[in-house]
Amino acid sequence: MAITSGLALLTPAPATSAPQPPKPHRQVYAYVTSLDGHVYVIDTRTNRVLGLGTTAVGGGPEEVEVTPDGARLYVTNAFKYVSAVDIAKKTVTNIPYDKSELSPDILYGEAVAPDGAHVYVAVQNPFHGDKVSVIDTATNQASATIKISRPDQVVISRSGKRLYVSGKSGLTVINTTNNEVIATIGLNEPANGMAVTPDGKRLYLTGDSGAVSVVNLTKRKIVRTIPGVGTGGLAISSHGRRAYVVGVDTKLRQGKLSVINLTNDTVTKTVPLGDIPPSTGSGRYFLPAEVALTPDGTSAYVVGSYGHGTSQGTVFAIDTATDAVTPIAVGAGDTMGVAVGRL
């Protein structure tokens, strides 16, 4: 099923005092990558999946990002390339990094610049060296390379002037005007997820310990840790007042979504996700991986897996006001990445 924006051309406004017509409404969609090799589209109004196997993007799709205009997706695959997807046309352009099967690039986190001009992708290569590759979205070609050891998570400030990359040396700060490294910030542990506040002053990151580290980007150091929150992805609301973090409650053997009040950096509530008790055998409980928010912050979408060889594509939609959880069946494989955009 093709996705159409529903936008109509507006006739020029008459030269009178009549009010300007409202801007056309653009619908919000959630885009989910599945290990079955597809991107699935969810209508956030109804939480219905629009078609099955909407767009094939290759083997092992993981991270997904939407351009600011909502027109394209950039999907990292486990090896060799990024898939650039024209959402409305459902066409895919694969952007290769290394043509040698003996020397594959392994792709990790990615971030799209706020102006949509570039996509930054963390690439690890045991033979040719690690890097952040800069994709020019006008040509869908890698136009620059930033050398960083073992890059993993990538996030960009709302201004687009600073790129933050977690890696072997800690948190690397990059000036995007010239792609030069300007600072390195020490971390307590490798990052699993990162997000920057809208004002660009703080960065929040998760690690395997389950604590969230708060980095003051002006002082360039960790100023606080929040224990027991989550080990997976995190997202910050557009107004900058709350962060949403996914992880596992090891005592209850259950996935969870934790909400942090960013005014005082305290956890205000935790929303359980998945089966409890496990319904199909020992160890079958949801392991959240990533979370994305709708622009108005009213819904969160969480992807992950059930582990223990249980292939079941599941997305959880959470109403952030009521904490109501809606499970959505998606595809035939584990859900890996999620992003939200308007079209």
C-alpha positions in Angstrom: 0.0 0.0 0.0 1.5 3.3 -1.0 1.4 6.2 1.4 0.1 9.5 0.2 0.4 12.8 2.0 -3.0 14.0 1.3 -1.6 17.5 0.6 -3.4 19.7 -1.9 -2.0 22.7 -3.8 -3.2 25.9 -2.4 -4.4 28.7 -4.7 -2.8 32.1 -4.1 -4.6 34.1 -1.5 -6.6 37.1 -2.8 -5.3 40.5 -2.1 -8.0 41.2 0.5 -8.2 41.2 4.2 -9.6 37.6 4.1 -7.7 35.3 6.5 -5.0 33.0 5.2 -6.1 29.4 4.7 -4.7 27.0 7.3 -1.6 25.0 6.5 -2.4 21.5 5.3 -2.4 18.9 8.0 0.4 16.3 7.7 -0.2 12.9 9.3 2.2 11.4 11.7 3.5 7.9 11.0 5.8 5.5 12.9 8.4 3.6 10.8 9.6 0.3 12.2 12.5 -1.8 10.9 12.2 -5.6 11.1 14.8 -8.4 10.8 12.5 -9.9 8.1 14.1 -7.3 5.8 11.3 -4.7 5.7 10.2 -1.3 7.0 6.6 -1.2 8.3 4.5 1.9 8.6 2.1 2.5 11.5 -0.6 5.2 11.3 -0.3 6.8 14.7 -4.0 7.9 14.7 -5.3 4.3 14.7 -2.1 2.2 15.4 -2.9 0.2 12.3 -0.1 -1.2 10.1 -0.4 0.1 6.6 0.3 -2.9 4.4 2.6 -5.9 5.0 6.3 -5.7 4.1 5.8 -2.1 3.0 9.4 -1.6 1.8 12.1 -4.2 1.4 15.5 -2.7 2.5 17.8 -5.7 2.5 19.4 -7.9 5.1 19.3 -7.0 8.8 17.8 -3.5 8.8 18.4 -1.9 12.2 18.5 1.9 12.8 16.0 4.2 10.9 15.8 7.9 10.7 13.3 10.3 9.0 14.4 13.4 7.2 12.9 16.7 8.6 10.5 17.1 5.6 9.2 13.6 6.3 9.8 12.5 2.7 12.6 10.0 3.2 14.0 7.3 5.5 17.6 6.3 6.0 18.0 2.7 7.2 21.2 1.1 8.3 21.6 -2.6 7.4 23.8 -4.9 9.4 26.5 -4.9 6.7 27.6 -2.9 3.7 25.1 -0.2 3.1 22.5 2.3 4.1 19.1 2.2 2.4 17.6 5.6 1.3 13.8 5.2 1.0 11.5 7.5 -0.8 8.4 7.0 1.4 5.7 8.0 -1.0 7.2 6.3 -4.1 8.4 3.3 -2.1 11.7 3.2 -3.9 15.0 2.3 -2.3 18.5 3.5 -3.1 21.3 1.5 -1.5 24.4 3.4 -0.5 27.4 1.0 -0.2 30.5 1.6 1.9 32.7 -1.4 1.1 32.3 -3.7 -1.9 34.6 -6.4 -0.5 32.9 -9.3 1.3 36.2 -9.9 3.2 36.2 -6.4 4.6 32.7 -5.4 5.5 31.7 -2.2 7.1 29.4 -2.8 10.1 26.9 0.0 10.6 25.7 1.2 14.0 23.9 4.5 15.0 22.9 7.3 12.7 21.6 10.8 12.9 20.0 13.2 10.3 20.9 16.9 10.3 18.0 19.2 11.2 18.3 20.8 7.7 18.1 17.4 6.1 21.3 17.9 4.1 23.4 15.2 5.7 23.1 11.8 7.5 25.8 10.8 9.9 26.5 7.0 10.2 28.8 5.2 12.7 30.8 2.6 10.8 33.2 0.1 12.3 35.6 -1.8 10.0 38.3 -4.1 11.5 40.4 -3.9 8.3 40.0 -0.4 6.9 39.4 1.6 10.1 36.5 3.0 12.0 34.7 6.2 11.0 31.6 8.3 10.9 30.5 8.6 7.3 28.7 11.7 6.2 26.1 11.1 3.5 25.0 14.0 1.3 21.3 13.5 0.9 21.2 15.4 -2.4 23.3 12.8 -4.0 22.9 9.8 -1.6 26.7 9.4 -1.6 29.2 9.4 1.3 30.8 12.8 0.9 33.1 12.9 4.0 34.7 10.8 6.6 35.4 11.5 10.3 37.8 9.1 11.9 36.7 7.9 15.4 37.7 4.7 17.1 34.8 2.2 17.6 31.9 4.7 17.0 28.6 3.4 18.1 25.8 5.9 19.0 25.3 9.1 17.1 23.1 12.2 17.9 23.0 15.7 16.6 22.0 18.9 18.4 18.8 20.7 17.3 20.9 23.6 15.9 22.8 21.1 13.8 26.1 22.6 14.8 27.3 19.8 17.0 27.5 16.1 16.4 28.0 13.7 19.4 29.4 10.2 18.9 30.0 7.6 21.6 33.0 5.4 21.0 36.1 3.8 22.5 37.5 7.1 23.8 34.2 8.3 25.3 31.9 11.0 23.8 33.4 12.8 20.8 32.2 16.3 20.0 32.3 17.3 16.4 31.9 20.7 14.7 29.6 19.9 11.8 30.7 23.0 9.8 34.1 21.4 9.1 33.6 17.9 10.5 36.5 18.4 12.9 36.7 16.9 16.4 36.7 19.7 19.0 36.5 17.8 22.3 36.2 14.4 24.0 34.1 13.8 27.1 34.8 10.9 29.4 32.0 8.4 30.0 31.4 5.9 32.8 30.5 3.2 30.4 29.8 2.6 26.7 26.5 4.2 25.5 23.5 2.2 24.4 21.3 5.2 23.7 21.7 9.0 23.6 19.6 12.1 23.2 20.3 15.9 23.5 17.9 18.3 25.1 16.3 20.8 22.7 18.3 23.7 24.2 21.5 21.8 23.4 22.8 22.1 27.0 22.6 18.5 28.2 23.0 15.0 26.8 21.4 11.9 28.4 22.8 8.5 27.7 22.1 4.9 28.8 24.5 2.0 29.4 24.6 -1.6 30.5 24.5 -0.6 34.1 20.9 0.6 33.8 21.9 4.1 34.9 21.3 7.2 32.9 24.2 9.6 32.7 23.6 13.3 32.4 26.3 15.2 30.5 26.6 19.0 30.9 27.7 19.9 27.3 29.0 23.3 28.4 31.2 21.9 31.1 31.8 18.8 29.1 31.5 16.4 31.9 29.0 14.0 33.6 27.2 15.9 36.3 24.7 13.3 37.5 23.7 9.7 37.2 20.2 8.4 37.6 20.3 4.7 38.7 18.0 1.8 37.7 16.3 3.5 34.7 17.0 1.4 31.7 19.7 0.0 29.3 18.1 0.7 25.9 17.2 3.7 23.8 15.9 7.0 25.0 14.0 9.9 23.6 13.4 13.4 24.9 10.1 15.3 24.3 10.1 18.3 22.0 9.5 20.7 24.9 12.5 19.2 26.8 10.6 18.4 30.0 10.6 14.6 29.9 12.8 11.7 28.8 11.6 8.3 28.0 13.9 5.3 28.5 13.4 1.6 27.7 14.9 -1.3 29.6 14.1 -4.5 31.5 12.8 -4.9 35.0 15.0 -7.9 36.0 12.9 -8.7 39.1 9.6 -8.9 37.3 11.2 -10.3 34.1 9.4 -7.8 32.1 10.2 -4.9 29.7 9.6 -1.3 30.9 9.4 2.3 29.8 10.7 4.8 32.4 9.8 8.5 32.4 12.3 11.0 33.7 11.3 14.6 34.8 14.2 16.6 33.3 13.6 19.5 35.7 15.0 17.5 38.6 16.2 14.3 36.9 14.0 12.0 38.8 12.0 9.0 37.5 8.3 9.8 37.8 6.8 6.5 36.6 7.5 3.2 35.0 5.2 1.6 32.4 5.4 -2.3 32.1 5.7 -3.8 28.6 5.2 -7.3 27.4 4.1 -10.6 28.9 4.0 -11.1 32.7 4.2 -13.9 33.6 5.8 -15.2 30.5 3.1 -17.1 28.6 5.1 -19.4 26.4 7.9 -20.7 28.5 10.7 -19.6 30.7 12.6 -16.5 29.6 10.1 -15.3 27.1 9.7 -11.6 28.0 10.0 -8.5 26.0 13.4 -6.9 25.6 12.9 -3.3 24.5 15.6 -1.8 22.2 14.5 1.6 21.0 11.8 4.3 21.6 10.4 7.2 19.5 7.9 9.9 20.4 5.3 11.6 18.3 6.0 15.3 17.8 3.3 16.3 20.3 4.6 13.8 22.9 1.3 12.1 23.3 2.5 8.6 22.1 5.6 6.6 22.5 6.5 3.7 20.2 8.8 0.9 21.6 10.5 -1.8 19.5 12.5 -4.9 20.6 12.4 -8.6 20.8 11.2 -11.5 22.9 14.6 -13.4 22.8 15.2 -17.1 23.2 14.7 -17.7 19.5 11.1 -16.4 19.6 10.6 -14.5 16.3 7.7 -12.2 16.8 7.5 -8.7 15.4 5.9 -6.6 18.1 5.7 -2.8 18.6 4.2 -1.3 21.8 2.3 2.0 21.5 2.1 3.8 24.8 -0.3 6.7 25.5 1.9 9.0 27.6 -1.0 10.6 29.4 -2.9 7.4 30.5 0.0 4.8 30.3 -2.3 2.6 28.2 -0.3 0.1 26.2 -1.3 -1.2 22.8 0.6 -4.1 21.3 1.0 -4.0 17.5 1.9 -7.1 15.4 4.5 -6.2 12.8 6.1 -8.5 10.3 7.8 -11.8 11.0 11.0 -10.8 12.7 12.3 -8.9 15.7 11.7 -5.2 15.5 15.0 -3.3 15.7 14.6 0.4 15.0 11.8 3.0 15.1 11.4 6.6 14.0 8.4 9.0 13.8 7.8 11.6 11.1 5.1 13.6 9.3 4.0 13.1 5.7 
